[in-house]
Amino acid sequence: MNRSQQPDSRAGLVSGLSAYLMWGLFPIYFVATKAVPAPEILAHRILWSLPFGLLILVFRKQIGAMLTALRHPRTLGLLTLASVSLAANWGVYIYAIQIGQIFQGSLGYYINPLIYVLVAVLFFGERLSKLQGLAITLACAGVLVLTLYGGQFPVISLFLAVSFTIYGVLRKLIDVGAMPGLFIEVLVLLLPAAGYMAWLAQSGQIVFGTDPTLDWLMVAAGPITVLPLLAFAFAARRIRLSTLGILQFIGPTMQFLCGLYYGEAFTTAHAVCFGLIWCGVALFAWDGWRVSHPSSA
């Protein structure tokens, strides 16, 4: 790496760390807003992401890119499907935190990159390396242990991993930037979210407006949603994908630590399951680093 690239790469690394640190702290936010039902929190994430996202589009001069994407039916159709997958992922994750299943949320995002590899092999004809195959086998063994000996099939974990993989695959098929794409996804979800909020208000079930502290926290859902993605998009263009791949495990690790902090029950089955997953993740990260640094391996 030459000297002119170093500041850019350093800035990318800081941005990547910032993105995953923010995602890793999500449980704290959703525990703080536990008094608000998960569907209403989801609606707030959608509604408040729109104006905040628009400000960023204006600041980054990406309004044109967003309008161009809106004019292409295929792009708009894929972004609509992506928005449904993203909303489902957001909603289930919020629900998981609120019912005290932080570990399941963490497990889902540990499994996610392994599911990506599996999808690439099954549907895109990519070849599975021996280390990747072993990593996926260890992950499956971890899920099996939690199911058989912990008496808990990790439905939430698998749903989060699969739904975010579907979202990632759809976004990979679309030639549009992260922020313009997210803005359109939120725009697609705006009408259902606004309709749901109107129904809550009419039926007297809405929480917004009943507590000033909660109100500010719900408004904060916009920047809390958009800022990590913006930092991630900045990082993705400036650092190696292998580096980004290793950084992605910061988020679920911090979520796991949040689960411990909030006193969620951590059983022997959890320990074995996470141990196997962590071994799989370590193999996965090592394989990615080895491929991108052949001279050092």
N, C-alpha and C positions, 0 to 999 in steps of 0.2 A: 504494500500500500504506500503510495507516495504521500509527501507531506500535505499537498493540497487536498487530499481526500480525508486526512485524519480528522479535521474539525467536523466535517460533514458526517463521518462515521460515528464520531463521539456523540454528536447531537442525535443521531439516529438511535444509538444505544440508550441514551438518557430518555428519549421519547418512548422506546419500547419498554423500558423498565417502568416508566410512569404509567403506561397503558395497563400493564399487567398488575401493577400495584393497586391502581384504581379498581380494576375488576376484582382483585383479591379482597378488597375491603367492602364489596357489595353486601355481604351478610350484615355488616354493622348498620348499613342504611335500612335494609329491609326489616331488621329487628326493631330499629327505632320507629319504623312506620307500621309496626305490627297491628296497631289499632285500626288501621285502614284495611278493608278486605282486599285480597289479592287482585280481583278484577278491576277494582277502582284504581289501585296503584298502577296496574298495567295501562289503564286508560290515561292516567296522568303522564306516564312515560311517553305515550304517543303524543298527547296534546301539547305538552311543554317542550318536546323535542323539536316540534315544527318551527316555532319562532326562533329558538336558539340555533337550529340548523340553518335557517334562512340567513341569519346574521353571519354565520361562518361562510356560507356560499357567497355572500356579498363581499366579505372581507377577502376571500381567496379568489374572487373573480371567477366563480364556477357556475354562475347562473346560466350561461350559455350552454355548458355541458349538460346541465340538468334539463334544459328545454329541448336540447337535441335528443336526449334519451327518451323524453316524453313523446316525441314525434315518431318513434319507431315502435310499431305494434308488437314485434317479437320481444324487444327489450322491455317494454312495458308489461307484457304478459309474464315474462320470467321474473321481473321484479315484484309483480303481484303475488306470484307463487312463493317467492322468497319472503315477502312480507308476512304471509300466513305462517310460514315455518318459523320465522323470527318471533312473531307475536306468541305463538304456542310455546316456544322455548322460554321467552321472557316470563310468560304467565306461570308456567310450571315451576320455574326456578323461584319466583317470588313465593308461590304457594309452599314450596319445599322449605324455604327458610322460615316462613311463618308457622309451620307445624313442627319445627324443630328437627328438620332433616337436612342439616347443613352438610353432614358427611356424605349423604347421597348426592347432593349438588356438587360437592368437590369431586367425588368419584366419577360423576358424569363427565366433567371436564378433563379429568385425567384420561378417561377412556377415549374421549373425542378424537385425538390425533391417530389413535390406533384404528378407530372406525374409518377414518379418512383413508388410511392405507388399504384397509379391507375393501372399501368401495372402489378404490382405484384399480385394485386387482380384479374384482368381480365384474365391473362395468366398463372400465376403460382399458383393459388389457395390459395393465402394468404388471411387471414381474415382482414377486415378493422375495426379498432377500432372506437368507437363513435367520439373521438376527431379527428382522421384522416379523417373520413367522413365529419365532420363539417368543417375541414380545406379545403378540396377539394371543398365543397359547397361554401365557402366564396371566394375561388379563381375563381370559375366559375361565381359567382355573380360579382366579380370585372371585369372580362373580358366582361361580358354582359353590365355592366354600361358604360365601355369605348366604346363599340360598339354602343349602342343605344343613349347615351347622348353625347358622345365625337365624334361620327361620324367616328370612326377609329377602324375597326376590327384589333386587334393586330396580324396580320399574321406573322410578323417577330418574335414576342415573342413566339408564339405557335410553329413556325418552329424550333427555337433555342431549346425550351424545349423538343420537340418531338425528334428531331435529336440527341440531346445529351443523351436522355433516350435510344434511339435505340443503340447508341454507348456504353452506360454503360451496357445494357443488353447483348450485344454481347461480351464485354470484360469479363463479369461475367461468360460466358460459356467457356472461354478460360483459361487454366491453364498455364499462362505465366506472368512473372513479368511486372511491368509498363514500365520500360525503354526498355527491349528487345522487348516488344510488340509495343511500340511507334516507335522504330527504324524500325521494319518490316513494320508498317503502312506507315511510311514516305518513305521507300524503294519501296513499292508498288506504291506510288504516284509520285515517282521520274521521271519516263519516261514521263507521261503526263505533269508534271510541266516543265521539261527540253524542251520538244517539244514545249510547249506554249511559253517559253522564246525565243527559237530559231526562232519561227514564228514572235514574236514581234521585235526581232533584225533585221530579214530579211525585214520586212515591214516598218522599221524605226519608230516604235511606242513605243519602249522600253524606259523607264525612267531611268533605271539603267545606270550609266556612264555619266549622264548629270549634276549632282549636287553632289559634294563630301559629303556634309552633309547628303543628302538623301541616298547616297550610303552606308554610315556607318550605318544609321538607318535601311536600308534594310538588311544589313549583321547581324545586331543585332537581327533580327527576329528569328535567330536560338536559341541563349541563352534565349531570351524572351519567346520562346515557350517551351523549354525543362526544364529550371530551376524550374518553378512553379510545373510542374508535378513531378520532382525529389523530391522536398521538400514535396509534398503531399504524395508520395509513402513512404518516410521516416517517416512521421507523422502517416500514416495509420497503421503502424506496432507497434507503440509505445504509442498511446493514445486510449481511449475508442471511439467506433464508435459513441456513443451519443455525445461526445465532438466534434468529427469531423463533425457530422451532424449540430451542432449549428454553428461551425466555417464557414461552407459553405455559410452562409448568409452574411458574411463580404464582399465577392466579389461583389454581386449585390448591396449591400448598398453603397459601394464606387463608383460603376459605376453610381448609382442614383445621388450621390453627384457631380460626374463629370458632369452629365447632367445639374444640377443646375448651376455649375460653368461656363459651356460653354453657358449658357443663353438659353437653350432649353425651348420652351413654356410649362409651367406646368399649365394645365387647372383644373377647378373644377372636371371634369370627371376623370382626372389623379389622383387627390387627393383622390376621393372616391375609385377609382380602387386600388390604392396602399394601401390605408387604409384597405380595405377588404383583400388584399393579405397579408399585414403585420400581420393582426389578424390571418389569416390562418397559416402563417409561425410560429407565436408565439405558437399557439395551437399545431402545428406539432412538434416544438422543445420541448415543455413541455411534450408532449406525449412520445417522445423518451427518455427524461431524466427520466420521471416517471417509464417507463418500465425497464430502466437500473439501477435505484436506488429505488427498491421497498420498502426498509426499511425507506427511507426518505420521500416518497410520502404521 
